[in-house]
Amino acid sequence: MPEKQPARWQADSALALVALIWGATFVVVKQAITQISALYFLSLRFSLASLCLLILFLPALRRLPGRQLIAGLRGGFITGLFLWSGYVLQTFGLRYTSAGNAGFLTGLYIVLVPVIGAVVYRQTPSSRELFGLTLAAAGMLTMTLPGAGTGFSINFGDLLTIACAVAFAFHLLVLGYFSKRESVEAVAVGQIACAALLSTLSLVVEKPVAHWSTAVVLAIVITATFATALAFALQTWGQKHTTPTRTALIFALEPVFALATALAFGEPLRWLAIFGGALILAGILAVELRSA
């Protein structure tokens, strides 16, 4: 009997929930990495998330034929390379920029998805895509403008976050490819396990340091269970039933949630950031809202 396809609204709702979870955890991560080294945090986060996914999907994984299991895990590991790169760049970037800026600049990956996809498929971006890119670039520059009279600058954290957006764009495209061809459960476990392994191996570069507190423990548990295990399981399943472009459109909600959460936790309101973020969202929507 063929697998029953879920309704489109179910896949869209799952992806919207992922955007909400990710947007709401920028502040949590930013506060945590003031008390724990970035790679140590990622190692603990992804290791705990891998354990959660393994427990959740163990029955389904055991039912898979050996060849199908290996193929799914291999696809997950390839996807995990881009995922880990994005999170490393984003986590280090949060040390030097605000959670609101990080949320909006990370959202640039949504604009980059159709552009990178066009390069891969050797298609020239449309005028709509070029217009959207122009708006997003203007928004990025506006967000990084300092106070009046101090001149233009872009801080190191902003640059790292922009690089993380590129990595996440590749992750979304590669995940879309493998989630439609391999087992969702194997791909989900494989990508998180890959990120956990790389984060742990990287501890030889950055010595693990932590000032343990309730906030740090809660940050690890919340990001591992909700923002990693649950979120990436939902994303992998959702992308199986939709396109990368539609996924990118729904994920345009993430920077909105990120800024709202940052403001709720007391980050100062900067109108340039609001205006720049609005331009980025306008660019995102200009790229994604295409006629049929």
C-alpha positions in Angstrom: 0.0 0.0 0.0 1.5 3.4 -1.0 2.4 5.8 1.8 -0.4 8.3 2.5 0.7 11.9 1.7 0.0 14.4 4.4 -2.1 17.6 3.6 0.0 20.5 2.5 -1.0 22.5 5.6 0.4 19.8 7.9 3.9 20.1 6.3 3.7 23.9 6.3 2.6 24.0 9.9 5.5 21.7 10.9 8.0 24.0 9.2 6.4 27.1 10.7 6.8 25.5 14.2 10.5 25.0 13.4 10.9 28.6 12.5 9.2 29.7 15.8 11.5 27.4 17.8 14.7 28.5 16.1 13.8 32.2 16.3 13.0 32.0 20.0 16.3 30.3 20.9 18.7 33.0 19.6 18.6 34.8 23.0 19.0 31.5 24.9 22.1 30.6 23.0 23.6 34.1 23.2 23.2 34.1 27.0 24.6 30.6 27.3 27.8 31.1 25.4 28.9 33.8 27.8 29.3 31.0 30.4 30.4 28.0 28.2 32.8 27.7 25.2 31.0 27.6 21.9 32.2 24.2 20.6 31.7 22.6 24.0 28.1 23.9 23.9 27.6 22.5 20.4 29.1 19.2 21.3 26.8 18.7 24.3 23.8 20.1 22.4 24.1 17.8 19.4 25.2 14.7 21.4 22.1 15.0 23.6 20.0 15.6 20.5 21.4 12.5 18.7 20.5 10.4 21.7 17.0 11.8 21.7 16.5 11.1 18.0 18.0 7.6 18.3 15.6 6.7 21.0 12.7 8.3 19.1 13.5 6.6 15.7 15.0 3.3 16.9 12.0 1.2 16.0 11.8 2.7 12.5 15.6 2.4 11.9 15.5 -1.3 12.9 12.8 -2.0 10.3 15.0 -0.6 7.5 16.9 -2.9 5.2 20.7 -2.6 5.8 21.4 -0.9 2.4 18.6 1.6 2.9 19.8 2.4 6.4 23.3 3.0 5.3 22.2 5.2 2.4 20.0 7.3 4.6 22.8 7.8 7.2 25.3 8.6 4.5 22.9 11.3 3.2 22.4 12.6 6.7 26.2 12.8 7.3 26.6 14.8 4.0 23.8 17.1 5.1 25.3 17.4 8.6 28.5 18.8 7.2 26.7 22.0 6.1 24.5 22.0 9.2 27.5 21.9 11.6 29.4 24.6 9.6 26.4 26.9 9.9 25.9 26.4 13.6 29.6 26.9 14.4 29.7 30.2 12.4 26.4 31.3 14.0 27.4 30.4 17.6 30.7 32.2 17.3 29.0 35.1 15.6 26.6 35.5 18.5 29.6 36.5 20.7 30.1 39.7 18.6 26.6 40.7 17.4 23.2 41.1 18.9 20.6 38.3 18.9 18.3 40.4 16.8 21.0 41.1 14.2 21.9 37.4 14.2 18.3 36.4 13.6 17.9 38.7 10.6 21.3 38.0 9.0 20.9 34.3 9.4 17.6 34.8 7.4 19.7 35.7 4.4 19.9 32.0 3.7 16.3 32.1 2.6 17.2 34.5 -0.2 20.3 32.5 -1.1 18.5 29.2 -1.5 17.0 29.9 -5.0 20.2 31.7 -6.1 22.4 28.7 -5.2 19.8 26.4 -6.6 19.9 28.3 -9.9 23.7 28.0 -10.0 23.5 24.2 -9.4 20.8 23.8 -12.1 22.6 26.4 -14.4 19.6 28.7 -14.5 20.0 32.5 -14.5 18.2 34.2 -11.6 15.1 36.1 -12.6 14.6 39.8 -12.3 12.4 39.2 -9.3 15.2 37.3 -7.6 17.8 40.0 -8.4 15.4 42.6 -7.0 15.0 40.6 -3.8 18.7 40.2 -3.4 19.2 43.9 -3.8 16.6 44.6 -1.0 18.2 42.0 1.3 21.7 43.4 0.7 20.4 46.9 1.5 18.8 45.6 4.7 22.0 43.9 5.7 24.0 47.1 5.3 21.3 49.1 7.2 21.3 46.8 10.1 25.1 47.1 10.6 25.1 50.9 10.5 26.3 52.3 13.9 24.9 55.5 15.5 24.9 58.7 13.6 28.2 60.4 13.0 30.4 57.3 13.6 30.7 56.2 10.0 30.0 52.8 8.4 31.2 49.5 10.0 30.3 45.9 10.0 31.4 43.9 13.0 33.0 40.5 13.0 29.9 38.8 14.4 27.9 40.0 11.4 30.4 38.6 8.9 30.4 35.2 10.7 26.6 35.2 10.7 26.5 36.0 6.9 28.8 33.1 6.3 26.6 30.9 8.4 23.6 31.9 6.2 25.5 30.5 3.2 26.1 27.2 5.0 22.5 27.0 6.0 21.4 27.6 2.4 23.4 24.7 1.2 22.0 22.6 4.1 18.4 23.3 3.1 19.0 22.4 -0.5 21.0 19.2 0.3 18.4 18.1 2.9 15.7 18.6 0.4 17.5 16.3 -2.0 18.1 13.5 0.5 14.8 13.7 2.4 12.9 12.8 -0.8 15.2 9.9 -1.7 16.1 8.3 1.6 14.5 7.4 4.9 13.5 10.5 6.8 14.5 8.8 10.1 18.0 7.8 8.9 18.7 11.2 7.4 17.5 13.0 10.5 19.7 10.9 12.8 22.7 11.0 10.4 22.9 14.8 10.2 22.6 15.4 13.9 25.1 12.6 14.7 27.5 14.1 12.2 27.2 17.5 13.8 27.8 15.9 17.2 30.9 14.1 16.1 32.5 17.1 14.4 31.7 19.3 17.4 33.3 16.8 19.8 36.4 16.4 17.5 36.8 20.1 17.4 37.3 20.3 21.1 41.0 19.7 20.5 41.0 23.2 18.9 39.0 25.0 21.6 39.5 23.8 25.2 36.1 23.0 26.9 35.3 25.7 29.4 32.1 26.0 31.3 30.8 27.9 34.3 27.9 25.6 35.2 24.6 27.3 36.1 21.0 26.6 35.8 20.8 28.9 32.7 23.6 26.9 30.9 22.0 23.5 31.7 18.5 24.7 30.6 20.0 26.2 27.4 21.7 22.8 26.5 18.5 20.9 27.3 16.1 23.3 25.5 18.3 23.6 22.4 19.1 19.9 22.2 15.5 18.6 22.6 13.4 21.3 21.0 15.7 23.3 18.7 17.6 20.3 17.4 16.0 16.9 17.9 12.4 18.0 17.5 13.1 20.8 15.0 15.3 18.9 12.6 13.0 15.8 12.7 10.1 18.1 11.7 12.2 19.9 9.1 13.3 16.6 7.5 9.8 15.3 7.4 8.3 18.6 6.2 10.8 18.9 3.3 9.9 15.4 2.2 6.5 16.8 1.3 7.3 20.2 -0.1 10.0 22.1 -2.0 13.1 23.9 -0.8 11.6 27.2 -2.1 8.4 26.8 -0.2 10.4 25.8 2.9 12.5 28.9 2.5 9.4 31.1 2.4 8.0 29.6 5.6 11.4 30.0 7.3 11.2 33.7 6.5 9.2 33.8 9.8 12.3 32.9 11.8 14.0 36.3 11.9 10.7 37.9 12.9 10.5 35.5 15.9 14.1 36.1 16.7 13.8 39.9 16.9 10.5 39.7 18.8 12.2 37.4 21.4 15.3 39.6 21.6 13.1 42.6 22.4 11.1 40.7 24.9 14.3 39.8 26.8 15.4 43.4 27.0 17.6 44.1 24.0 17.5 47.8 23.1 15.2 48.7 20.3 17.2 50.1 17.3 15.1 51.6 14.5 17.8 51.0 12.0 17.7 47.3 12.9 13.9 47.3 12.5 14.2 49.1 9.1 17.0 46.8 7.9 15.2 43.7 9.0 12.1 44.9 7.2 14.2 45.3 4.0 15.6 41.8 4.4 12.1 40.3 4.9 10.9 42.3 1.8 13.8 40.8 -0.2 13.0 37.4 1.1 9.4 37.7 0.1 10.2 39.2 -3.3 12.3 36.1 -4.1 9.9 33.6 -2.7 6.4 35.0 -3.6 6.4 34.0 -7.3 3.4 33.6 -9.5 2.5 30.0 -10.3 
